[in-house]
Amino acid sequence: MLNGFFVQTRVTVCAAAVLMIGSANAQMPQSWTLESSAQRVLQVAPEHGVVEAEVSVRRGSVKQAGLWPNPTIEIGASNAMGKDDGKGGTDLNQFSITQPLPLNGRLGLKRKQANAHLKQAQANVGQQVLLLEYEAAVVFHRLQFSQAQLGLAEQRLESADGFQHIGQRREQAGDLSRLARLRLDLVREAARQDIASAEGKFSESLSDFKTLLNITDGDPQLGALDHFPALPPLADLEKGVDTHPALVAAKQGVEAARHGVAMARADRFADPEIWITHERDVLGDRRQNSIAFGVAVTVPLWDRGGGNIDAAQANRQKAQFEVNALQRQLSNQLRLNHLHLAHLIEQGEEFRTHVLEPSEEIFQLSRKGFAAGQVEILNLVDAVDTYFNARVRYLELLKEAWLEVAALRRNAGLSLTHKGTAQ
């Protein structure tokens, strides 16, 4: 039920087109939803490729961590035997193999640490998904807002043109003064300036949207920004904080640091080395073979790795502090997002009831009264400014509410597109 709240945006006017997954050059829909926009961003964003590549890097590290160290082979030649038996020449007379033996559990610790880093990289993919989806939501809702603002400016210019026609008719009938006529001209010019400003903002928002989604052809169509989102229960949102991808990644960092402490302790003792040597020499006046073998052990007399152990323990403590700080930050930010969203929804409902609807009624009555010669020009101008300013403010509240939903979704760890990754 909670996921339905976040996934269902209900912002499309026409049927939602499903974005084809595959080539970035595949045919794209002209009508975009928030979900299809987020999917498109994940397909084309290089940041997503970076974290996916990091997962592949960590998989390679896991594979490498379980391997034994390679043996060392030495081959030697000298002319010693030729001098001893008088035959002369140079012969291969030494062959030895040295193999380190990882008997102190270092390989197992390396595998565990590499696995922790792999899980951390996988969690970072989910976190990157959340960040890219939030970025997609920001440009999507800003484009919705600028699109609505441009439409509102066009309505204002249309109403100003209507007032001008009424003014011309009244002026010809001798029912409108020159001063009032000039005020009507100013009303229309102000409306025309609003359109110029709205067109510039819309162009900028459209450019941001097309750049982020890597759209080169056509102008995307978005649904209207015309309703407030529902407010989900805070308790349900808080349940997902412990499994937030950023927090999971941080916890895996603690796990990797814990294995790093164990590895620092194991590194105090170098791996013993077993060696075997095959030699050929002149013994008893004839050339003979001999075999020798042994074990080499490094004695930790001067360097016992105490500094490395202290550094590894401090790194583990640092990682744990980061987890605690991140958990507190996510919880606090989630509560603030929820509180702000509740205030925006409440403010929007009150604004619509006590400001927007009365201002619309005053605007309609003033327009009819001006056409009948019953409303003064100053009252008309005030009614126009009040109504259209109220419409703009209501759109701002809508935009802020939907942006707060996007932030709430990001901080709660809820994804629009990856149901199993970022939830």
Secondary structure, DSSP 4 states (H G I P E B T S, - for coil): -HHHHHH-----SSPPPPPPPS-TTS---SEE-HHHHHHHHHHH-HHHHHHHHHHHHHHHHHHHHTPPPPPEEEEEEESHHHHHHS--S-EEEEEEEEEE---SSHHHHHHHHHHHHHHHHHHHHHHHHHHHHHHHHHHHHHHHHHHHHHHHHHHHHHHHHHHHHHHHHHHHTT-S-HHHHHHHHHHHHHHHHHHHHHHHHHHHHHHHHHHHHT--SS--EE----SPPP---HHHHHTTGGG-HHHHHHHHHHHHHHHHHHHHHHTTSPPPEEEEEEEEEEETTEEEEEEEEEEE----SS---HHHHHHHHHHHHHHHHHHHHHHHHHHHHHHHHHHHHHHHHHHHHHHIIIIIHHHHHHHHHHHHHHHTT-S-HHHHHHHHHHHHHHHHHHHHHHHHHHHHHHHHHHHHT--SS-TTT--
